[in-house]
Amino acid sequence: MTLQETSVKDSNLVYIPNLRIRRTAPLQGPIGKWITQGQRLDEEHPGSKSHPWHRVLWLTGVDYFSTLGYQPGIALLAAGAISPLATALLVLVTLLGALPIYREAARRSFVGQGSIAMLENLLSGWKSKIFVLILLGFAATDFVITMTLSAADAAQHAIENPYLHPYLGDARMILALAMLALLAAVFLRGFGEAINMATAVAIPYIFLNLIVLVRGVWEIAMHPEFLKNWSAALRPHGDWTSLVVVSVLVFPKLALGMSGFETGVSVMPLIAGEADDKKQDRPIGRIRATQKLLVAAAVIMSVLLLLSSFTTTLLIPESAYQINGPAAGRAIAYLAHEYLGNAFGTMYDLSTILILWFAGASAMAGLLNLIPRYLPRFGMAPRWVAYSRPLVLILFVVAVIVTVAFNANVEAQGGAYATGVLVLIFSAAIAVTLAFWNEAHENGAARARLKLLSLIFGVLSLIFAFTLIDNVIERPDGVIIAAFFIVAILILSAISRAYRSTEFRVTELHFENENSMALWHSIIGKKVHLIPLKNVSKKALAEKAKEIRHYYQIQESVAFINVKLLDNRSEFLAPLRIRVKEHKEGFVIEIFGAIAIANSIAYISELIDPISIFLGLTRQNLMVQSFRFLFWGEGETGLMVYKILLSYWDWTPEEDVRPRIFLMSDS
């Protein structure tokens, strides 16, 4: 057993922050070795560095701006002639709703936690864990559909290209799966920081889009009949009031045009702040830079959405943007070929394919960052989830299944994508609303202003709730996919939590005072007998010591150990605070802040290395005791300590004589 001890004095508290022993068995065999050769996702990587916000903008942009590849076509299919009006409403909701929400989220999630972590911090206990798992299901829907939709649209651009079509034919499914396979292969090999690549991909793509859209606006200006035709197409929908109502009803189908905000917050650790950020609890410089990034991304995308919606609606005939039409899923590309020639159109297609593939890479990276951030910490994932390779393979298989289920069809996946996007924005709106409400009760001087802000963001939450519900009713695909993810996550999490219940579940030890630390060092290494005890009153200690010495004929000192549990025992790992006192029979070790009694006793036993351990048995119903152990950290403590130690000893080399274990009946 290898221990690393580092004593640090802080505010008169002596503690050992790195006093740890391995808590789980290492992965063995060829598969285990292959897995562990990949990148660990639960550790900080010192190689990563920060960048100016205007460079990180393009990393956000590969997710956000890439939706131009398919969003105008989906808008045309959903809204027809009303598409520009519905898109204008989308832009208003983006600038006046989603943007303010995520500007506030950036103030409260400056290490990239995002809306899910904000809600986790606002809630507590098991309800917090379950809520996070449900949101993870919707987040997984968002990211997986980003991969599959991007691959399908990239394939659509390839097969519709006049130069590539003779070679590719209509092999959209094969191309989409090949792009997903390439994505998985890149991540299996190792996908590092991608700021430079994102910049090289996104900037040319934006530039090419502007050329196409400006050319489209010029064409409309030169031919006023396009405006007359559009006006005639709007007349059947009634007056402007009717058009606004119809736009409101159509708007939820266009919601996937707000897909980049969660990514904008998640990349915050890559954004450089100001020199004095490290001296402050809240890095104001990084927050301001992130807010500039969010504003810039929203403004750029809003302009492009308005231009693309206007030009595609006026210039593309209805027959072309229908399903399986030449403009389906590639409206701007259609205009590029139509008005700028096939050579320029091919350059645009290649740029679009590249940014769509990179958007899939961004989504894969997002999932690889998101899942290990929560599930292992909750004890709700196997140990291999901390490694990138097995996760990449699982996500690839899921993406293949989704692609096949939707037949690699861009329009068919739009509803599922919008659902994932809207759930994340809605959760962010709720998180910001609750955050302002809590701050209002903590800050008397600004209470009225903070309550007003809470009310405003509450109204925004209702708007996104309406949008989400309408989208789900109209296109339930997203909820169905999310339900599969949620059920799978909940089932696997429960199995994993039960399977990993015999780990030590302790992160570190903190000694309450210097005397406790000194006494601790005096008892480690086969010097005491360890006796767990619920009651550490003087009478209980004397009676138990007398009983043990009488029946087991021990002569050495004894160390009584008493464990006090946290109120919130839904956590899987926790630090322990230790107080060690002398007693006429030996010592009393009091443990505070535990999340499981048996695991804490086993952990302390391995550190102390006692001569023997005396464990009491209650002889109560084992099934009931098992559930008490899994959910509340209590139960048949004696048997569980024995099981945890045996499990640990099975894979650790025997460096010394193991302590003797005595199982005693309490009655």
C-alpha positions in Angstrom: 0.0 0.0 0.0 1.5 3.3 -1.1 0.6 6.5 0.7 1.6 10.0 -0.3 1.6 12.4 2.7 1.9 16.1 2.4 1.2 18.2 5.4 0.0 21.8 4.9 -1.0 24.3 7.5 -3.9 26.6 6.6 -5.9 28.7 9.0 -4.6 26.6 12.0 -6.0 23.5 10.3 -3.5 20.7 9.6 -4.6 18.3 7.0 -3.3 15.9 4.4 -4.8 16.7 1.0 -3.1 13.9 -0.9 -3.4 11.1 1.6 -4.9 8.5 -0.8 -4.7 4.9 -1.8 -6.0 3.5 -5.0 -9.7 3.0 -4.7 -10.4 0.7 -7.6 -8.8 -2.3 -9.3 -6.7 -1.4 -12.4 -7.9 -2.5 -15.8 -6.3 -5.8 -16.8 -5.8 -7.7 -20.1 -5.2 -6.6 -23.7 -8.5 -4.6 -23.8 -7.7 -3.0 -20.5 -4.2 -2.0 -21.7 -5.7 -0.6 -25.0 -8.2 1.4 -23.1 -5.7 2.9 -20.6 -3.4 4.0 -23.5 -6.1 6.5 -24.4 -6.5 10.0 -22.9 -8.0 10.2 -19.4 -11.0 12.5 -19.5 -11.2 13.1 -15.7 -7.8 14.8 -15.3 -6.5 18.3 -16.1 -4.2 18.5 -19.0 -1.5 21.1 -18.4 -0.8 21.4 -22.2 -4.0 23.3 -22.8 -3.6 27.1 -22.9 -5.9 30.1 -23.1 -6.5 32.2 -26.2 -8.1 35.6 -27.0 -11.9 35.4 -27.2 -12.0 36.3 -30.9 -10.0 33.1 -31.7 -12.1 30.8 -29.5 -15.1 32.3 -31.3 -14.4 30.1 -34.3 -14.3 27.0 -32.1 -17.9 27.9 -31.0 -18.6 28.8 -34.6 -18.0 25.4 -36.1 -21.1 24.2 -34.1 -23.1 27.4 -34.4 -22.3 28.6 -37.9 -22.3 25.2 -39.5 -26.1 25.1 -39.1 -26.2 27.4 -42.2 -25.5 24.2 -44.2 -29.0 23.0 -43.5 -31.0 25.5 -41.4 -32.3 27.7 -44.3 -33.5 24.5 -46.2 -35.3 23.3 -43.1 -36.8 26.8 -42.6 -38.1 26.8 -46.2 -39.6 23.4 -45.8 -41.3 24.3 -42.5 -42.4 27.9 -43.2 -42.3 28.4 -47.0 -42.9 32.0 -47.9 -43.1 32.9 -44.2 -39.6 31.8 -43.6 -38.0 35.3 -43.5 -40.6 36.5 -41.0 -40.2 33.4 -38.8 -36.4 33.8 -39.0 -36.7 37.4 -37.9 -38.6 36.2 -34.9 -35.9 33.6 -34.3 -33.3 36.4 -34.4 -35.3 38.4 -31.9 -35.6 35.5 -29.5 -31.9 34.8 -30.0 -30.7 38.4 -29.2 -33.3 39.3 -26.6 -33.7 35.8 -25.0 -31.0 33.2 -25.5 -28.1 35.8 -25.5 -29.0 37.5 -22.2 -29.6 34.0 -20.6 -26.1 32.8 -21.5 -24.4 36.0 -20.7 -25.7 35.5 -17.2 -24.8 31.8 -17.3 -21.2 32.8 -18.2 -21.1 34.9 -15.0 -21.9 31.8 -13.0 -20.1 29.0 -14.9 -16.8 30.5 -15.6 -15.0 27.1 -15.6 -17.2 25.8 -18.4 -19.8 23.9 -16.3 -22.8 25.2 -18.3 -26.4 25.2 -17.4 -26.5 21.5 -16.2 -23.9 22.2 -13.5 -25.7 25.4 -12.5 -28.9 23.5 -11.9 -27.0 20.8 -10.0 -25.6 23.4 -7.6 -29.1 25.0 -7.1 -30.6 21.6 -6.1 -29.4 19.0 -3.7 -29.4 15.3 -2.9 -30.9 12.6 -5.1 -33.3 15.0 -6.8 -30.2 16.9 -8.1 -28.6 13.7 -9.4 -31.7 12.5 -11.1 -32.4 15.9 -12.7 -28.8 16.0 -14.0 -29.1 12.5 -15.5 -32.3 13.6 -17.3 -30.6 16.7 -18.7 -27.7 14.6 -19.7 -30.1 12.5 -21.8 -31.3 15.6 -23.6 -27.7 16.9 -24.0 -26.7 13.6 -25.4 -29.6 13.9 -27.9 -28.3 17.4 -28.9 -24.7 16.3 -29.4 -25.4 13.0 -31.0 -27.9 14.5 -33.5 -25.3 17.2 -34.2 -22.9 14.5 -35.3 -25.5 12.5 -37.3 -27.2 15.6 -38.9 -23.9 17.1 -39.8 -22.7 13.9 -41.4 -26.0 13.5 -43.3 -25.9 17.1 -44.6 -22.2 16.8 -45.5 -23.1 13.7 -47.5 -26.0 15.5 -49.1 -23.7 18.3 -50.3 -21.3 15.7 -51.7 -23.8 13.7 -53.7 -25.6 16.8 -55.1 -22.3 18.3 -56.3 -22.3 18.0 -60.2 -18.6 17.0 -60.2 -18.9 14.4 -57.4 -22.3 13.0 -58.3 -21.1 10.8 -61.2 -18.7 9.0 -58.7 -20.8 9.0 -55.6 -24.3 8.5 -57.0 -26.9 8.5 -54.3 -24.8 6.8 -51.6 -25.8 9.3 -48.9 -26.1 6.7 -46.2 -22.6 5.2 -46.9 -21.0 8.6 -47.0 -22.6 9.7 -43.7 -21.5 6.5 -42.0 -18.0 6.9 -43.5 -17.8 10.4 -42.1 -18.8 9.1 -38.6 -16.2 6.4 -38.9 -13.6 8.9 -39.8 -14.7 11.0 -36.8 -14.4 8.0 -34.4 -11.0 7.1 -35.9 -9.6 10.6 -35.3 -10.8 10.6 -31.7 -9.4 7.1 -31.1 -6.0 8.3 -32.2 -6.3 11.4 -30.1 -8.0 14.8 -30.9 -6.1 17.7 -29.3 -6.8 21.3 -29.0 -8.4 22.6 -32.2 -8.4 26.4 -32.1 -6.2 26.8 -35.2 -8.1 24.2 -37.2 -11.5 25.7 -36.2 -10.3 29.2 -37.3 -9.0 27.8 -40.6 -12.4 26.1 -41.2 -14.9 28.7 -40.0 -13.5 31.9 -41.4 -13.4 30.8 -45.1 -16.9 29.3 -44.6 -18.3 32.6 -43.4 -16.6 34.4 -46.2 -18.0 32.1 -48.8 -21.5 32.4 -47.4 -21.3 36.1 -47.5 -20.3 36.0 -51.1 -23.3 33.8 -52.0 -25.8 35.8 -49.9 -24.6 39.2 -51.3 -24.9 37.8 -54.8 -28.4 36.7 -53.9 -29.4 40.1 -52.6 -27.9 41.7 -55.8 -30.0 39.3 -57.9 -33.2 40.3 -56.0 -32.3 44.0 -56.4 -31.8 43.5 -60.2 -35.1 41.6 -60.6 -38.0 43.2 -58.6 -40.3 40.5 -59.7 -38.8 38.2 -57.0 -40.2 40.6 -54.4 -43.6 40.7 -56.1 -43.8 36.9 -56.3 -42.9 36.7 -52.5 -45.6 39.3 -51.7 -48.1 37.3 -53.7 -47.1 34.1 -51.8 -47.8 35.9 -48.5 -51.3 37.1 -49.3 -53.1 33.8 -48.7 -51.9 34.0 -45.1 -53.8 37.2 -44.3 -52.7 40.6 -43.0 -49.6 41.3 -40.9 -51.3 40.3 -37.7 -52.0 36.9 -39.2 -48.5 36.7 -40.5 -47.0 37.4 -37.1 -49.3 34.7 -35.5 -48.3 32.2 -38.1 -44.6 33.1 -37.6 -44.9 32.5 -33.9 -46.5 29.1 -34.6 -43.8 28.2 -37.1 -40.9 29.6 -35.1 -40.2 26.4 -32.9 -39.4 24.5 -36.1 -36.5 26.9 -36.7 -35.1 26.7 -33.1 -32.1 24.7 -34.2 -30.7 28.0 -35.4 -29.8 28.7 -31.7 -27.5 25.7 -31.2 -24.2 27.4 -30.3 -24.8 29.0 -26.9 -24.1 26.0 -24.7 -20.9 25.4 -26.6 -20.0 29.1 -26.1 -20.1 28.6 -22.3 -18.4 25.2 -22.3 -15.3 26.7 -24.0 -14.8 29.3 -21.3 -11.6 27.6 -19.9 -9.9 28.2 -23.2 -10.6 32.0 -23.1 -7.9 34.3 -21.9 -8.9 36.7 -19.2 -7.1 39.6 -17.5 -3.9 39.6 -15.5 -5.6 39.9 -12.1 -8.2 37.2 -12.7 -6.3 34.7 -10.6 -6.4 37.0 -7.6 -10.3 37.1 -7.7 -12.9 34.6 -6.8 -14.7 35.4 -10.0 -12.4 35.9 -13.1 -14.1 39.1 -14.4 -11.8 39.3 -17.4 -12.6 35.9 -18.7 -16.3 36.5 -18.1 -16.3 39.7 -20.0 -14.3 38.1 -22.8 -16.8 35.2 -23.0 -19.8 37.6 -23.1 -18.1 39.4 -26.0 -17.7 36.0 -27.7 -21.4 35.2 -27.2 -22.5 38.6 -28.5 -20.2 38.3 -31.6 -21.4 34.8 -32.4 -25.1 35.8 -32.0 -24.8 38.9 -34.1 -22.9 37.2 -36.9 -25.3 34.3 -37.0 -28.3 36.6 -36.8 -27.2 38.5 -39.9 -26.4 35.3 -41.8 -29.8 33.8 -40.9 -31.7 36.9 -42.0 -29.8 37.1 -45.3 -30.0 33.4 -46.0 -33.7 33.2 -45.2 -34.5 36.2 -47.4 -32.5 35.1 -50.4 -33.4 31.4 -50.3 -37.1 32.1 -49.9 -37.2 34.6 -52.9 -34.7 32.8 -55.2 -35.4 29.0 -54.7 -38.6 27.6 -56.3 -40.8 25.5 -54.1 -40.2 22.3 -56.0 -36.4 22.6 -55.4 -36.5 22.8 -51.6 -39.0 20.0 -51.1 -37.8 16.7 -49.6 -35.4 15.0 -52.1 -35.3 18.2 -54.2 -31.9 19.6 -55.3 -32.0 22.3 -52.6 -33.2 20.1 -49.8 -30.7 20.4 -46.9 -28.4 22.6 -49.0 -30.3 25.8 -49.8 -27.3 28.2 -49.9 -25.2 25.6 -51.8 -28.0 25.5 -54.4 -27.7 29.3 -54.8 -23.9 29.1 -55.0 -24.1 26.7 -58.0 -27.1 28.5 -59.6 -25.7 32.0 -59.5 -21.9 31.7 -59.1 -21.2 28.6 -61.2 -20.2 25.0 -60.4 -16.6 25.8 -59.8 -17.4 28.3 -57.0 -20.3 26.0 -55.9 -17.9 23.1 -55.5 -15.5 25.2 -53.4 -18.5 26.1 -51.3 -19.6 22.5 -51.0 -16.1 21.4 -49.9 -16.0 24.2 -47.3 -19.5 23.2 -46.0 -18.5 19.5 -45.8 -15.4 20.4 -43.9 -17.2 22.6 -41.3 -20.0 20.1 -40.9 -17.5 17.3 -40.2 -15.8 19.6 -37.8 -19.1 20.4 -36.1 -19.4 16.6 -35.5 -16.0 16.7 -34.0 -17.1 19.5 -31.7 -20.1 17.5 -30.6 -18.0 14.4 -29.9 -15.6 16.5 -27.9 -18.5 18.0 -26.0 -19.9 14.6 -25.0 -16.4 13.3 -24.1 -16.1 16.4 -21.8 -19.7 16.2 -20.4 -20.2 12.5 -19.5 -17.0 12.0 -17.4 -17.7 15.3 -15.6 -20.8 13.9 -14.0 -21.3 10.1 -14.1 -18.0 8.9 -12.6 -18.3 11.6 -9.8 -21.8 10.3 -9.1 -20.5 6.7 -9.0 -22.9 6.1 -11.9 -20.4 4.9 -14.5 -17.8 2.2 -14.8 -14.2 3.1 -14.3 -13.4 2.9 -18.0 -15.7 5.9 -18.7 -12.7 8.0 -17.5 -10.9 7.0 -20.7 -11.7 8.4 -24.1 -11.4 5.3 -26.3 -14.4 3.2 -25.0 -16.6 6.2 -24.9 -15.7 7.1 -28.5 -16.7 3.6 -29.6 -20.0 3.7 -27.8 -20.8 7.1 -29.2 -19.9 5.9 -32.7 -22.3 3.0 -32.4 -25.1 5.2 -31.1 -24.5 7.7 -34.0 -24.6 4.8 -36.5 -27.9 3.6 -35.1 -29.5 7.1 -35.2 -28.2 7.7 -38.7 -29.7 4.4 -40.0 -33.0 5.0 -38.1 -33.4 8.4 -39.8 -32.1 7.1 -43.1 -29.4 9.8 -43.1 -32.1 12.4 -43.8 -31.4 15.9 -42.8 -35.0 17.2 -42.5 -36.1 14.2 -40.5 -33.5 14.9 -37.8 -34.3 18.6 -37.5 -37.0 18.1 -34.9 -34.8 15.9 -32.6 -32.0 18.4 -32.9 -34.3 21.4 -32.0 -35.6 19.5 -29.0 -32.1 19.0 -27.6 -31.1 22.6 -28.2 -34.3 23.9 -26.7 -34.0 21.8 -23.5 -30.5 23.1 -22.9 -31.6 26.7 -23.4 -34.7 26.2 -21.3 -32.6 24.6 -18.5 -30.2 27.6 -18.7 -33.1 30.0 -18.4 -34.5 28.2 -15.4 -31.0 28.1 -13.8 -30.5 31.9 -14.3 -34.0 32.6 -13.0 -33.4 30.6 -9.8 -29.9 32.1 -9.4 -31.3 35.7 -9.4 -34.1 34.7 -7.1 -31.6 33.2 -4.6 -29.4 36.2 -4.9 -32.3 38.5 -4.2 -32.9 36.8 -0.8 -29.2 37.0 0.0 -28.7 40.7 -1.0 -31.0 43.1 0.8 -29.6 46.2 -0.8 -30.4 45.1 -4.4 -33.3 42.8 -3.6 -35.9 44.6 -5.7 -33.6 44.8 -8.8 -32.6 41.1 -8.5 -36.3 40.0 -8.1 -37.2 42.0 -11.2 -34.4 40.3 -13.1 -35.6 36.9 -11.8 -39.1 37.8 -13.1 -37.7 38.8 -16.5 -35.8 35.6 -16.9 -38.8 33.7 -15.7 -40.8 35.1 -18.6 -38.0 34.1 -21.0 -38.2 30.6 -19.4 -41.9 30.5 -20.3 -41.2 31.5 -23.9 -38.7 28.7 -24.3 -41.0 26.3 -22.5 -43.7 27.1 -25.1 -41.2 26.7 -27.9 -40.1 23.4 -26.5 -43.6 22.0 -25.9 -44.8 23.1 -29.3 -41.7 21.4 -30.9 -42.2 18.2 -29.0 -45.9 18.0 -29.9 -45.2 18.7 -33.6 -42.1 16.5 -33.8 -41.7 14.1 -30.9 -38.6 12.4 -32.3 -36.3 14.3 -30.0 -38.1 13.3 -26.9 -38.2 9.7 -28.0 -34.5 9.7 -28.6 -33.8 11.5 -25.4 -36.1 9.0 -23.5 -33.9 6.2 -24.8 -30.8 8.0 -23.6 -32.3 8.9 -20.2 -33.6 5.3 -19.6 -30.2 3.9 -20.6 -28.3 6.4 -18.4 -30.6 5.7 -15.4 -30.4 1.9 -15.7 -26.6 1.9 -16.3 -26.1 4.4 -13.5 -28.0 2.3 -11.0 -26.1 -0.8 -12.0 -22.8 1.0 -11.8 -23.5 2.6 -8.5 -24.3 -0.8 -7.0 -21.2 -2.4 -8.6 -18.9 0.3 -7.4 -20.4 0.5 -3.9 -17.4 -1.5 -2.5 -14.9 1.2 -3.5 -13.4 3.2 -0.6 -15.3 6.4 -1.8 -13.0 8.8 0.0 -11.0 11.5 -1.7 -8.8 12.8 1.2 -8.3 13.2 4.9 -8.3 16.5 6.8 -7.1 16.4 10.5 -9.1 18.7 12.8 -6.0 19.8 14.7 -2.3 19.2 15.1 -2.8 16.9 18.2 -5.1 14.6 16.1 -2.4 14.4 13.4 0.3 13.6 16.0 -1.8 10.9 17.6 -2.7 9.5 14.2 1.0 8.9 13.4 1.4 7.2 16.8 -1.1 4.5 16.1 -0.5 3.4 12.4 1.4 0.3 11.6 0.1 -2.7 13.7 -0.1 -0.9 17.0 -3.8 -1.0 17.8 -7.0 -3.1 17.4 -9.7 -1.2 15.5 -13.2 -1.3 16.9 -16.0 0.6 15.1 -18.7 1.9 17.5 -21.9 3.9 17.0 -21.9 5.3 20.6 -18.7 6.8 21.9 -19.9 7.8 25.4 -17.5 7.0 28.2 -19.8 4.1 29.4 -20.1 2.6 25.9 -16.4 2.7 25.4 -15.6 1.1 28.7 -18.1 -1.7 28.2 -17.0 -2.5 24.7 -13.3 -2.5 25.7 -14.0 -4.8 28.6 -16.0 -7.2 26.4 -13.3 -7.4 23.7 -10.4 -7.9 26.2 -12.4 -10.5 28.0 -13.5 -12.7 25.1 -10.5 -12.2 22.7 -7.7 -11.8 25.2 -6.0 -8.8 23.5 -3.3 -6.9 25.3 -2.5 -4.0 22.9 -4.2 -0.6 22.8 -7.6 -0.3 21.0 -8.7 2.5 18.7 -12.5 3.1 18.6 -13.7 4.5 15.4 -17.0 6.4 15.1 -18.3 7.6 11.8 -20.8 10.5 11.3 -22.5 10.7 8.0 -23.3 13.7 5.8 -26.9 14.8 5.4 -26.5 14.5 1.6 -25.4 11.0 0.9 -26.2 11.0 -2.8 -22.5 12.0 -3.4 -20.2 9.1 -4.3 -16.9 10.5 -3.1 -16.2 12.8 -0.2 -13.3 14.0 1.9 -13.2 13.0 5.6 -12.4 15.2 8.6 -10.7 13.3 11.5 -10.4 14.0 15.2 -8.2 11.7 17.2 -8.4 11.7 21.1 -6.6 9.6 23.7 -8.7 7.3 25.9 -7.7 5.2 28.9 -8.2 2.1 26.8 -6.3 3.6 23.8 -7.7 6.1 21.3 -11.0 7.4 19.9 -11.1 8.3 16.2 -14.1 10.4 15.1 -14.8 10.7 11.4 -17.0 13.5 10.1 -18.4 14.1 6.6 -18.7 10.5 5.5 -21.1 9.4 2.8 -20.9 5.6 3.8 -20.0 4.1 7.1 -18.5 0.8 5.9 -16.4 2.4 3.2 -15.0 5.0 5.6 -14.1 2.3 8.2 -12.4 0.2 5.5 -10.5 3.1 4.2 -9.3 4.2 7.7 -8.4 0.5 8.4 -6.1 0.4 5.4 -4.3 3.5 6.4 -3.9 2.5 10.0 -3.0 -1.1 9.3 -4.4 -2.4 12.7 -3.6 -5.7 14.3 -7.2 -6.8 14.1 -10.7 -5.4 13.4 -13.7 -6.2 15.5 -16.9 -5.8 13.5 -20.4 -6.1 14.9 -23.3 -7.7 13.1 -26.9 -6.7 13.5 -28.5 -9.9 12.0 -31.3 -7.8 10.5 -32.9 -8.4 7.1 -30.1 -8.3 4.5 -32.2 -7.1 1.6 -33.3 -4.0 3.7 -29.8 -3.5 4.9 -28.5 -3.6 1.3 -30.8 -0.8 0.2 -29.9 1.2 3.3 -26.2 0.8 2.3 -26.7 1.8 -1.3 -28.9 4.8 -0.7 -27.9 6.1 2.7 -24.5 4.6 3.4 -25.8 2.6 6.5 -26.9 -1.0 6.7 -25.0 -4.2 7.8 -21.8 -2.3 8.4 -19.7 -5.3 9.6 -20.3 -7.5 6.5 -19.8 -4.6 4.2 -16.4 -3.6 5.7 -15.4 -7.2 5.4 -16.5 -7.3 1.7 -14.8 -4.0 0.8 -11.5 -5.1 2.4 -11.6 -8.5 0.7 -12.3 -6.8 -2.7 -9.4 -4.4 -2.2 -7.0 -7.1 -1.0 -7.9 -9.3 -4.0 -6.0 -7.0 -6.4 -3.4 -5.4 -4.2 -0.1 -7.1 -3.5 0.3 -8.4 0.0 3.0 -6.2 1.4 2.4 -7.1 5.0 0.3 -9.3 7.2 -3.4 -8.4 6.8 -5.3 -7.5 9.9 -7.4 -10.3 11.5 -11.1 -9.7 11.1 -13.6 -10.7 13.8 -17.4 -10.7 13.0 -19.4 -10.4 16.2 -23.1 -10.5 16.9 -24.4 -7.4 18.6 -27.1 -9.3 20.4 
